[in-house]
Amino acid sequence: MRSVAYEFRKRIQFRVGFFVREVLSGTVEPLVMLFVYTALYRSAAAGAVGGPEGEAVVLGGWTYPEIIQYVAGLVVVRKLIFHNRALDLA
Protein backbone atom coordinates (compact mmCIF):
# COMPACT_ATOMS: atom_id res chain seq x y z
CA MET A 1 0.00 0.00 0.00
CA ARG A 2 2.90 2.35 0.75
CA SER A 3 4.40 1.85 -2.68
CA VAL A 4 1.08 2.62 -4.38
CA ALA A 5 0.70 5.80 -2.34
CA TYR A 6 4.30 6.74 -3.16
CA GLU A 7 3.72 6.25 -6.89
CA PHE A 8 0.51 8.31 -6.81
CA ARG A 9 2.25 11.07 -4.91
CA LYS A 10 5.14 11.02 -7.35
CA ARG A 11 2.82 11.26 -10.37
CA ILE A 12 0.72 14.03 -8.82
CA GLN A 13 3.83 16.04 -7.96
CA PHE A 14 5.10 15.65 -11.50
CA ARG A 15 1.78 16.79 -13.00
CA VAL A 16 1.50 19.75 -10.61
CA GLY A 17 5.08 20.78 -11.36
CA PHE A 18 4.43 20.57 -15.09
CA PHE A 19 1.23 22.62 -14.75
CA VAL A 20 2.91 25.30 -12.63
CA ARG A 21 5.82 25.50 -15.08
CA GLU A 22 3.45 25.94 -18.02
CA VAL A 23 1.36 28.56 -16.23
CA LEU A 24 4.34 30.58 -15.04
CA SER A 25 6.41 30.40 -18.22
CA GLY A 26 6.27 33.67 -20.08
CA THR A 27 4.91 35.68 -17.17
CA VAL A 28 8.21 36.93 -15.78
CA GLU A 29 8.74 39.60 -18.45
CA PRO A 30 5.24 41.13 -18.06
CA LEU A 31 5.63 41.13 -14.28
CA VAL A 32 8.90 43.02 -14.58
CA MET A 33 7.22 45.47 -16.95
CA LEU A 34 4.41 46.01 -14.41
CA PHE A 35 6.99 46.96 -11.79
CA VAL A 36 8.72 49.27 -14.27
CA TYR A 37 5.45 50.96 -15.24
CA THR A 38 4.46 51.32 -11.59
CA ALA A 39 7.77 53.04 -10.84
CA LEU A 40 7.41 55.31 -13.90
CA TYR A 41 3.89 56.41 -13.05
CA ARG A 42 4.70 56.94 -9.37
CA SER A 43 7.71 59.02 -10.35
CA ALA A 44 5.64 61.07 -12.79
CA ALA A 45 2.87 61.57 -10.22
CA ALA A 46 5.37 62.69 -7.58
CA GLY A 47 6.97 65.12 -10.02
CA ALA A 48 3.69 66.59 -11.23
CA VAL A 49 3.30 70.11 -9.89
CA GLY A 50 -0.02 71.88 -9.98
CA GLY A 51 -3.29 70.58 -11.37
CA PRO A 52 -6.18 69.17 -9.40
CA GLU A 53 -5.62 66.39 -6.90
CA GLY A 54 -6.31 62.92 -8.20
CA GLU A 55 -5.77 63.82 -11.84
CA ALA A 56 -4.57 60.79 -13.78
CA VAL A 57 -0.98 60.90 -14.97
CA VAL A 58 -0.66 60.27 -18.70
CA LEU A 59 2.60 58.96 -20.15
CA GLY A 60 2.75 58.44 -23.90
CA GLY A 61 -1.03 58.71 -24.14
CA TRP A 62 -1.61 55.91 -21.62
CA THR A 63 -2.94 56.19 -18.08
CA TYR A 64 -1.80 53.71 -15.44
CA PRO A 65 -4.99 51.57 -15.50
CA GLU A 66 -4.84 51.41 -19.30
CA ILE A 67 -1.23 50.23 -19.35
CA ILE A 68 -2.00 47.58 -16.71
CA GLN A 69 -4.92 46.34 -18.81
CA TYR A 70 -2.65 46.24 -21.87
CA VAL A 71 0.00 44.18 -20.09
CA ALA A 72 -2.66 41.80 -18.71
CA GLY A 73 -4.07 41.38 -22.21
CA LEU A 74 -0.58 40.73 -23.52
CA VAL A 75 -0.10 37.94 -20.97
CA VAL A 76 -3.41 36.35 -21.99
CA VAL A 77 -2.56 36.48 -25.69
CA ARG A 78 0.90 35.04 -25.08
CA LYS A 79 -0.62 32.20 -23.05
CA LEU A 80 -3.14 31.43 -25.79
CA ILE A 81 -0.40 31.05 -28.38
CA PHE A 82 0.94 27.54 -28.02
CA HIS A 83 4.44 28.33 -29.28
CA ASN A 84 6.22 31.66 -29.12
CA ARG A 85 7.75 30.86 -32.50
CA ALA A 86 4.36 31.53 -34.07
CA LEU A 87 5.08 35.22 -33.43
CA ASP A 88 8.33 35.18 -35.40
CA LEU A 89 8.12 36.54 -38.90
CA ALA A 90 11.44 35.14 -40.04
Secondary structure, DSSP 8 states (H G I E B T S, - for coil): -HHHHHHHHHHHHHHHHHHHHHHHTT-HHHHHHHHHHHHHHHHHHHH--SS-TT---EETTEEHHHHHHHHHHHHHHHHHSS-GGGG---
